[in-house]
Every structure is written in structure tokens, then in C-alpha cells.
């Protein structure tokens, strides 16, 4: 291959990279994706069945309130719903380092770290639907609860995914169908 062929190859490579970098974000509307994250969180929660003192936190940790009134939720506009979901995910992700700081068992740490990776993936899904963090509401409007153990953390996380996150994602996906 001569110099000309080499430059053509480089040009083709740069054009392909530029096209893939400028491609729009892929919106994920397949319910099986969220079901996978919920299933994994359920499995992680089940690994905590024998967990006792080592699953207790030295301090209270604030997480989102997961109680949901369907009638009130359906009256909210999508940006308000997105704001509640973002705030909830923010609280959950901010709780992870606090939780990890109090856990000595390596298996428990891995469980929490896996859930943190999944939370980042869930955040990416929201961003791909153009539900950006700028929609957050003031902290005074955020409904929260405090927890003191890892079992309760996973319970809140699972309920959050099954409730507000899933309802928001389903609503946004209906717009694209």
C-alpha cells in the first residue's frame, strides 16, 4: 500500500469515527432492560438474607421516598416527574460512597459497587431520553426517608425502580411509539 492508500485509509477511519461520535443517543424503550436491572437488584438483595450487624450503617443515610400515589403521579407533568426521578437517583448514588465506607466485607462491597454501576447505567438511559439533570427541583421539595441498613437500601432502590423510574420511562417511551 502506497502513501495514497494509507491516506485514504486514514480518511475513512476518521470519517467513520466522526459519524459514530455524532450519532444521536439511542433511546432504550424495551421493558426487558429495566426488568434486568430490577432482577439484578432483587438478586443482590437476596444475598443479604444472612446479613446482620455488618449490614448496619454507623449513621443515617438519606434515600428517596418510594411511596407513590398513582392519581397524583399521573397529574404531574413529565418535567416534574423527571425531576423527582433525578433527585431520587441522585440520593441513591450519593448514598453509595457512605455505605461503602462502613462496609468491611469484600462481598458486600462488591454487591453495592455492582448496584452503583447499574445506577450509572440508569442515569445514562434517562440522559438518552433527553431527561437531563437540569430538571431537578429544589431540595426542599424532595421527599426522603432515612435508613440504617443495607437490606433497607436495596428495598428502597428496588421500589424506586419499579415505581417512579419505570412509570417515567414508560411515559417517555410512549412519545416515541
N, C-alpha and C positions, 0 to 999 in steps of 0.2 A: 504494500500500500504506500503510495507516494504522499507527498505533503498535501496535495489537494484532497485526496481521500481522507487523510487524517483530519483536515479542517471541516470537511463535510460531516464526518462522524461526530466531531465536537459540536458542530452546529445543531445536528439532530438531537444530541444529548441535551443541550441547553434549551432547545425549544420544548422537548418533552418535559423537562423539569419545570420550566416556566408554566406550561399548560397545567401540569398537575398541581402546582402551587396556587394557581389562580382558580382552580376548580371550586365550585360552591360547596359548602359544608353539606354532608349527607344527613338528611333528617331521618331519624330512626322512629318508625311508627309500628314496628312489629311488636305485638304484646309479649312475644316469647322472649325478647331481650330483657324487658323489665322482670318478667317471670323468672328468668335465670338469676338476676341479682337478688330477688326475693328468696328464691330457693337456696342460694348460697348463704344468705344471711340466716335463714332458718337452720341450715346445717351447722353454721358456726355457733348459733345459739344452743343447739343440741349438744355440742361438745362441752358446754359449760354446765351440764347437769350435775356433775360431781364437784363443781367449783364451790368453794366455801369462803373461808377468810381471805384467801389470795385474790378473790374477785371483788373484795370490798375496796372502795376508794377512801383515801385519807381525808378528802374534802368533798363537799357537794359539787356536782357538775351540772351545769345548766344545759338542757336539751329542749327541743320544741315540744309544745303541747300537741298531742296527736288526736285528741277528741275532735270529731268533725260532725257538724250539723249539716246534713245534706241540703236542706232547704236554704240555709244561709249561704252555703258554699256556691250553690247554683245561681244565687243572685249577684255574686261578686263578678266584676269584670275580669277578663283574663290578666291584665297587668297586675291587679291586686292579688290574684291567685298566684301568679308567678312570683310576686314579691314575698308572699308567705312561704312558698316552697324554697326560694333562695335563702331566706332568713333561716329556715329550718335546716337546710343543708349546711349553711354557714355554722350554725350552732353545733351540729353533729361533727363537722370536720374540725372545728376548734376544740372539741372535747377530746379528740383522739390523742393529741400530744399529752394532755393532762392525764388521760387514762394510762398511756404507755409509761409515763413517769412513775406511776405507782405499781406497776406490774413487774414482778421479778421472774416469773415463769416464762421461759422462752416460747413454749407452745401457745400460751395465752397471748403473748406479744404478737406472734405470727397471725393469730386469728384476728386481732384488732388491726394489724397492718393490712391484711387482705381486705377487710371492710373499708379501710381508708382508700385503698386503690379503687375499689368499687365506687366509693363516693365521688372520687375524682372523675371516673367514667360517667357517672350520672350527671355531674356538673357539665361535662362535655356534651352530653345529649341535650341538655337544656340550651347550651350555647348554640348548638347546631340548629335549634329551632328558633333562634334569634330571641331567646328569652334571657337577656343579659342581666348582669348584676346591678345595673343602674336602676332597676325597677324596685329596689329594696325600699321598705318603709322604715320610718324611724324606729329605733329600738324600743321606745316606749309602747309601741303598738304590737310588739311581738309577744305572743302568748307562750310562756315557758313553764317547765317544771324542773325540779332538781332531783337528781338521782344519786345513789351512793354505791351502786354495784354494777358489775359488768352484765349480769343477766338482764337487769332493767334497761341498760343501754341498748342491748340488742333488741329487746322487746319494743322500745320506742322507735328504733331505726326501722324495724320491720313494719310496724304500724304506719309510720310516716310514708314508707314506700307504697304500701297497699292503699293508703288513703290519699292524702293531698298530692303526692307526686304522681301517682297513677291517674288520678282524675284530671290533673292539669295536662299531662301528656296526652291522654285520650282526647281532651277537648281541642288541643292544638293540632293533633293529627287529623281530626275531622275536617279541619280547614283545608287540608291538602288532598282530601279524597274526593 
